[in-house]
Amino acid sequence: MLLADLAKLAGVESPQDGSARITGFAIDNRKVAPGNVFGAFPGTRVNGEDYIPAAVAGGAVAVIARPSARVEGALHIPADEPRRAFALLAAQFYRPVPENVVAVTGTNGKTSTAEMTRQIWRMLGLRSASIGTLGVTTADESISTGLTTPDIATFLATMTGLAREGVSHVAYEASSHGLSQYRNEGIEVAAGAFTNLSRDHLDYHRDMDDYFAAKMRLFSEVVSEDGSAVIWIDDKWGKLAKAVAMARGLKPFTVGEEGDGIRLIARKPTPLGQDLKIVHGGRAYAIRLPLIGAYQVANALVAAGLTLVTGSDPARVFDAVARLQPVRGRLERAAIAASGAPVYVDYAHTPDALSAAIAALRPHVSGRLITVFGAGGDRDKGKRAPMGEAAAAGSDLVIVTDDNPRGENAAAIRAEVLAGAPNAQEIGDRRLAIAAAIGDARSGDIVLVAGKGHEQGQIVGSGDTMQVLPFDDVTVARECAAGLGSEAGR
């Protein structure tokens, strides 16, 4: 497609010479191919404008960058917000896309909600996929992308690939980083969902209000003007999100005990899940959800809301909710210890998420709840002590260990966590910590290993010294439970 045609479709100012034939888009100069448009964006650590010469040498025929950027040997498409201009232009190139797309934002629950939405659609006979932290998941396969919200070129190319494979319905995670960096632009989004908001990523956002504003771009700009907003309404952030959605003219569909779209009437824990009573459209439904934890109820019902507002039959949707499968690394029962104590792995890496995971398991504990967790390096330091407090408040035994220390001193990170849990045990080696928890567990106890969830590696170091050491909490828990102990895999 000609550059001038793309610019016209995207509503982007066309360069003087728009006769170049475009073959693709790239924001990594190492991935530029002849005929590509290169996006040169200033970042917090790297300035993409520094790589313009390399991109041009690689065959870029046009560069989208700030007006002040220096571009030689290729067309310069100036934009005050180059990320957005790049996204809008790329969205016209990557076609077709699936006809029914929804997005999920919030601090916790994005992965589960997007994946549960995909599962419900699949059970309704629809070709569906989810995109996010777990990668690209379809009925046939899962492929890692490495980011909750992949870069816009990867995201759009993935959407086109899914459409060509016959996928008609896609649910994707919209992170605050992705929304603020315009990684979600250009595609018709029929509905957006907001799960919740709690402290996270304040190393990137100025404060909670700035963090919330980034999330709300989903409703204020990304969801189509005639679209719907599915909102977990039972807290102040949900009510604020509803106000944003209504100001835009979106159709609100609220979920929760105060919900108008799906009202949660009752929830009763069972040995393997929980019994729910809900009301939708004036009709009552009883659902036996095969997942534990209050927040799993929220995720499942928000996912149901997304499928309802996009046209699915209520009776079939709620029947599908009763057949949902656990999401990888989200309160996933990884193993049973020799004592009979179950071991759960969860991605919880914020104070609220850790509290929610502990609260989810507590009704199922007749003995002790043993929690193993750590905090990531080069991330929001202010949440470390509160994570320790959350673990100590809800657990009978806490073991503080390492979790992706990255470029920071691991012992210093543990010390900051231990400030909130002064009575916790400290075992830096994560494998040894998990082995100790499982070895100490007795009948009636439950072990929670939190923080890494589905992740397959432990990140140590940064920059040129960074290593990703193979590590999977689920695998390690199974090895320790099987008696392979602390030496397995070392």
C-alpha positions in Angstrom: 0.0 0.0 0.0 1.2 3.5 -0.8 2.2 5.8 2.1 -0.1 8.5 0.9 -3.1 6.2 0.9 -2.3 5.0 4.4 -1.9 8.6 5.7 -5.3 9.5 4.2 -7.0 6.6 5.8 -5.4 7.2 9.2 -6.1 11.0 9.2 -2.3 11.6 9.5 -0.7 14.5 7.6 0.7 13.0 4.4 4.3 13.7 3.5 5.1 15.6 0.4 6.1 12.5 -1.4 3.7 9.7 -0.5 4.6 7.4 -3.4 6.7 5.0 -1.3 5.2 1.5 -1.2 5.0 0.4 2.5 5.9 -3.2 3.4 5.5 -3.0 7.2 6.2 -1.1 10.4 8.9 -1.4 13.1 9.9 0.4 16.3 13.1 -1.7 16.7 15.8 -0.7 14.2 17.1 -4.3 14.2 13.8 -5.5 12.8 13.5 -2.9 10.0 13.1 -4.4 6.6 13.2 -2.6 3.2 10.0 -0.5 2.7 9.2 -0.2 6.4 8.0 2.8 8.4 10.1 3.3 11.4 8.8 4.8 14.7 11.3 6.8 16.6 10.0 7.5 20.1 11.6 9.2 23.1 11.5 6.9 26.1 12.4 6.9 29.7 15.7 5.1 29.1 16.3 5.0 25.4 15.6 7.7 22.7 14.4 6.0 19.5 15.6 9.0 17.6 19.2 7.9 18.1 18.5 4.9 16.0 17.1 6.7 13.0 20.3 6.4 10.9 20.4 2.6 11.6 16.8 2.2 10.6 17.3 4.1 7.4 20.4 2.0 6.6 18.2 -1.1 7.2 15.7 0.0 4.5 13.2 2.3 6.3 11.5 4.6 3.7 9.8 6.8 6.3 10.3 7.8 9.9 7.6 9.0 12.3 9.2 11.2 14.9 8.9 14.5 16.6 9.3 17.6 14.4 12.7 18.3 16.0 14.1 14.9 15.0 16.8 14.8 12.4 15.9 12.4 9.5 18.1 11.9 6.5 17.7 9.4 3.7 14.0 8.8 4.3 10.8 10.7 4.5 10.1 12.4 7.8 6.5 12.3 9.1 6.5 14.8 12.0 4.1 14.4 14.9 3.9 16.0 18.3 2.8 12.6 19.6 4.7 10.2 17.3 3.6 7.0 19.1 -0.1 7.8 18.3 0.6 8.8 14.7 2.6 5.6 14.2 -0.3 3.5 15.7 -2.9 5.1 13.6 -0.9 4.7 10.4 0.1 1.1 11.2 -3.6 0.2 12.0 -4.5 1.0 8.4 -1.8 -1.3 7.1 -2.5 -4.4 9.2 -5.8 -5.6 7.9 -8.0 -7.5 8.2 -8.6 -7.7 12.0 -11.0 -9.8 14.0 -14.5 -8.3 13.8 -15.2 -8.5 17.6 -12.5 -7.1 19.9 -12.7 -6.3 23.6 -10.1 -5.0 26.0 -9.5 -5.3 29.8 -7.7 -2.9 32.1 -7.2 -2.6 35.8 -4.4 -3.5 38.3 -5.3 -7.1 39.0 -7.4 -9.6 37.1 -6.6 -8.5 33.5 -5.1 -11.8 32.5 -7.8 -13.9 34.1 -10.6 -11.8 32.7 -9.3 -11.7 29.2 -8.6 -15.5 29.2 -12.0 -16.3 30.8 -13.6 -14.2 28.1 -11.8 -16.3 25.5 -12.9 -19.5 27.2 -16.6 -18.4 27.3 -16.6 -17.5 23.6 -14.9 -20.8 22.8 -17.6 -22.7 24.7 -20.2 -20.8 22.7 -18.6 -22.1 19.5 -16.8 -18.9 18.5 -13.2 -18.8 17.2 -11.6 -16.7 19.9 -8.2 -15.6 21.3 -6.7 -13.7 24.1 -3.6 -11.5 24.1 -1.7 -10.4 27.2 0.7 -11.6 29.9 0.3 -15.2 29.0 1.0 -14.4 25.3 -1.4 -15.1 22.5 -3.8 -17.9 23.4 -6.2 -19.6 21.1 -7.9 -23.0 21.3 -4.9 -24.6 19.7 -1.8 -22.9 21.1 -0.2 -20.3 23.3 2.6 -18.1 22.1 4.6 -15.8 24.4 4.8 -12.1 23.5 6.9 -11.1 26.6 4.7 -8.1 27.5 1.2 -7.6 29.0 0.5 -5.2 26.1 3.0 -5.9 23.2 4.3 -3.0 21.1 1.8 -1.6 18.6 3.4 -3.2 15.5 3.5 -6.7 17.1 -0.1 -6.2 18.4 -1.5 -5.2 15.1 0.4 -7.8 13.1 -0.9 -10.4 15.6 -4.5 -9.2 15.2 -4.2 -9.6 11.4 -2.6 -13.0 11.7 -5.5 -14.1 14.0 -8.1 -12.8 11.6 -6.5 -14.6 8.7 -6.7 -17.8 10.7 -10.4 -17.3 11.1 -10.5 -15.9 14.7 -13.5 -13.6 15.0 -13.4 -12.7 18.7 -10.4 -11.4 20.7 -10.0 -10.2 24.3 -6.7 -8.4 25.1 -5.1 -6.9 28.2 -4.7 -3.1 28.1 -2.0 -2.2 30.6 -1.4 1.4 31.9 1.9 1.4 30.1 0.3 0.2 26.9 -2.5 2.8 27.1 -0.2 5.7 27.9 2.2 4.6 25.0 -0.6 4.2 22.4 -0.1 0.5 21.9 -3.8 -0.1 21.5 -4.8 2.3 18.8 -6.6 2.0 15.5 -8.8 -1.0 16.0 -12.5 -0.9 16.6 -13.0 -2.0 20.2 -16.6 -3.0 21.0 -16.2 -3.0 24.7 -13.7 -2.3 27.5 -13.6 -3.7 31.0 -12.3 -2.2 34.2 -11.5 -4.7 37.0 -10.0 -2.7 39.9 -7.2 -0.3 40.9 -4.6 -0.6 43.6 -1.0 0.5 44.0 1.3 -0.6 41.3 3.7 0.9 38.7 4.2 4.1 40.7 7.8 4.0 39.5 6.3 4.9 36.1 3.2 6.9 37.0 3.4 10.1 39.2 0.7 9.0 41.6 -2.6 7.0 41.8 -4.6 9.6 40.0 -2.1 9.6 37.1 -2.2 5.8 37.1 -6.0 5.8 37.0 -6.0 8.4 34.2 -3.7 6.1 32.1 -6.2 3.2 32.6 -9.1 5.5 31.7 -7.8 6.1 28.2 -9.4 2.8 27.4 -12.8 4.4 28.0 -12.1 8.0 27.0 -10.3 7.3 23.7 -9.8 3.6 22.8 -13.3 2.0 23.0 -15.5 2.8 20.0 -17.8 5.7 20.5 -20.9 3.5 20.5 -19.2 0.8 22.7 -19.8 -0.6 26.1 -17.9 -0.3 29.4 -18.1 -3.3 31.7 -17.1 -2.2 35.2 -16.6 -4.0 38.6 -18.6 -1.4 40.5 -18.1 -2.3 44.2 -15.4 0.2 45.1 -14.6 3.9 44.6 -12.5 3.4 41.5 -15.2 1.4 39.8 -17.6 4.3 40.4 -15.1 6.8 39.0 -14.5 4.6 36.0 -18.3 4.5 35.3 -18.3 8.4 35.4 -15.5 8.4 32.8 -17.4 6.0 30.6 -20.7 7.9 30.8 -18.9 11.2 30.0 -17.7 9.6 26.8 -21.2 8.3 26.0 -20.4 4.7 26.4 -23.0 2.2 27.6 -22.1 1.2 31.2 -22.6 -2.4 32.3 -21.8 -2.7 36.0 -21.0 -5.9 37.8 -20.9 -6.7 41.5 -23.1 -6.6 44.6 -24.1 -3.1 43.4 -24.1 -4.0 39.7 -26.9 -3.2 37.3 -25.7 -5.5 34.5 -24.9 -8.5 36.7 -25.8 -8.3 40.4 -24.0 -10.7 42.7 -26.6 -11.8 45.3 -24.7 -14.5 47.2 -21.4 -16.3 47.2 -20.7 -19.5 49.2 -17.3 -21.3 49.2 -17.3 -25.0 48.4 -14.4 -27.5 48.6 -13.5 -27.1 44.9 -15.0 -23.7 44.1 -18.0 -21.6 45.1 -21.7 -21.4 44.6 -23.0 -18.1 43.2 -26.4 -16.5 42.9 -26.7 -13.6 40.4 -29.4 -11.6 38.7 -29.2 -10.4 35.0 -31.9 -8.9 33.0 -34.5 -9.5 35.8 -33.7 -13.2 35.9 -31.9 -15.1 38.6 -29.2 -17.6 37.9 -27.4 -20.2 40.1 -23.8 -20.9 39.1 -21.3 -23.4 40.5 -18.0 -21.7 39.7 -15.2 -24.2 39.7 -12.6 -21.6 41.0 -11.8 -20.4 44.5 -11.6 -16.8 45.7 -13.7 -13.7 45.7 -11.6 -12.1 43.1 -12.1 -15.0 40.8 -15.8 -14.4 41.0 -15.2 -10.8 40.0 -13.0 -11.8 37.0 -15.5 -14.5 35.9 -18.5 -12.1 36.1 -16.7 -9.3 34.3 -15.7 -11.7 31.6 -19.3 -12.8 31.3 -20.3 -9.1 31.0 -18.0 -8.6 28.1 -19.5 -11.5 26.2 -23.0 -10.3 27.0 -22.5 -6.8 25.8 -21.1 -8.1 22.6 -24.2 -10.1 21.8 -24.0 -13.6 23.4 -27.0 -15.4 24.9 -27.2 -15.0 28.7 -28.2 -18.6 29.5 -25.4 -20.0 27.4 -22.9 -17.5 28.9 -23.7 -18.4 32.5 -23.6 -22.1 31.7 -20.1 -21.5 30.3 -19.0 -19.6 33.4 -19.8 -22.8 35.4 -17.2 -24.7 33.2 -14.3 -22.2 33.3 -10.9 -23.6 33.7 -8.1 -22.1 36.0 -5.8 -19.6 34.3 -2.1 -20.4 34.3 -0.4 -19.1 37.4 -3.6 -17.6 38.9 -4.4 -19.5 42.1 -3.2 -22.6 40.2 -3.0 -25.7 42.3 0.5 -26.9 41.5 1.0 -29.8 43.8 0.0 -31.8 46.9 2.6 -32.1 49.5 3.4 -35.5 51.1 1.4 -34.3 54.1 -1.7 -33.7 52.0 -1.3 -29.9 52.0 -2.1 -28.3 48.6 0.3 -25.9 47.1 -1.0 -23.0 45.1 0.9 -20.7 42.8 -0.3 -17.1 42.1 0.9 -14.1 40.2 0.1 -11.7 43.1 2.8 -9.0 43.2 1.0 -6.1 44.7 -0.2 -5.6 48.3 -3.9 -5.8 47.3 -3.3 -8.9 45.0 -1.4 -10.7 47.8 -4.2 -9.9 50.2 -6.8 -11.2 47.7 -5.0 -14.4 47.1 -4.6 -15.0 50.8 -8.3 -14.2 51.4 -9.2 -16.6 48.6 -7.4 -19.5 50.3 -8.3 -18.8 53.9 -11.8 -20.4 53.8 -10.2 -23.6 52.7 -7.5 -23.7 55.5 -8.1 -25.8 58.6 -4.5 -25.6 59.7 -2.0 -22.9 58.7 -1.7 -20.7 55.6 2.0 -20.6 54.6 2.9 -17.8 52.2 6.2 -17.6 50.2 6.8 -14.4 48.2 9.2 -11.6 47.3 9.3 -8.3 45.5 10.8 -7.4 42.2 13.9 -5.2 41.7 13.9 -2.0 39.7 10.2 -1.6 40.3 8.0 0.4 42.7 9.9 0.3 46.0 7.0 1.8 47.9 4.9 -1.4 47.7 7.5 -3.7 49.4 6.8 -3.1 53.0 3.0 -3.1 52.4 3.3 -6.4 50.7 5.1 -7.7 53.8 2.2 -6.3 55.9 -0.4 -8.0 53.7 1.3 -11.3 53.9 1.8 -11.1 57.7 -1.8 -10.0 58.3 -3.3 -12.9 56.5 -0.8 -15.8 56.9 0.2 -18.0 59.8 3.7 -18.4 58.5 5.5 -16.1 56.0 8.7 -16.8 54.1 10.3 -13.9 52.3 12.4 -14.8 49.3 13.7 -13.4 46.0 11.6 -12.5 43.0 13.3 -11.1 40.0 15.9 -8.9 41.8 17.1 -7.5 38.5 19.7 -4.8 39.0 19.1 -4.3 42.7 20.8 -6.0 45.7 18.5 -9.0 46.5 19.2 -8.8 50.3 18.3 -5.1 50.3 14.9 -5.8 48.6 14.2 -8.6 51.1 15.0 -6.2 54.0 12.5 -3.7 52.7 9.8 -6.4 52.5 10.7 -7.7 56.0 10.1 -4.2 57.4 6.4 -5.0 56.9 6.7 -8.6 58.1 9.4 -8.5 60.9 8.4 -12.0 62.2 8.8 -13.7 58.7 11.5 -16.2 57.8 14.1 -15.0 55.3 15.3 -17.5 52.7 16.8 -15.8 49.7 17.1 -18.8 47.4 13.6 -19.2 46.0 13.9 -22.9 45.5 15.0 -23.4 49.0 12.2 -21.2 50.3 9.5 -23.2 48.4 11.1 -26.5 49.6 11.1 -25.2 53.2 7.4 -24.2 53.0 6.3 -27.5 51.5 8.5 -29.5 53.9 7.0 -27.7 56.9 3.4 -28.1 55.7 1.1 -30.4 57.6 -2.3 -31.9 57.0 -4.8 -29.1 56.9 -2.2 -26.5 55.8 -2.1 -24.7 52.5 1.0 -23.3 50.9 0.8 -20.2 48.7 3.8 -19.3 46.4 3.1 -15.8 45.2 4.6 -13.3 42.8 5.8 -15.1 39.7 2.8 -17.1 38.6 3.2 -18.2 35.0 6.7 -16.8 34.6 9.4 -19.2 33.4 12.5 -17.3 34.6 14.2 -15.5 37.5 15.7 -12.1 36.3 19.0 -11.3 37.8 21.1 -8.3 36.9 20.3 -5.5 34.4 21.6 -4.1 31.1 24.5 -6.1 29.7 24.7 -8.2 32.9 21.1 -9.3 32.9 20.4 -13.0 33.0 17.1 -14.9 33.0 17.7 -18.0 34.9 15.1 -20.8 34.2 12.6 -21.0 37.1 9.0 -22.0 37.2 7.2 -21.9 40.5 4.8 -24.6 39.5 7.6 -27.0 38.4 9.7 -26.3 41.4 6.7 -26.8 43.7 6.0 -30.2 42.1 9.6 -31.3 42.4 9.7 -30.3 46.1 6.3 -32.0 46.8 7.6 -35.2 45.0 10.5 -35.3 47.4 13.1 -34.2 45.0 13.9 -31.4 47.4 16.1 -28.4 47.2 18.7 -30.0 45.0 16.3 -30.7 42.1 17.2 -28.8 39.0 20.2 -27.1 40.5 
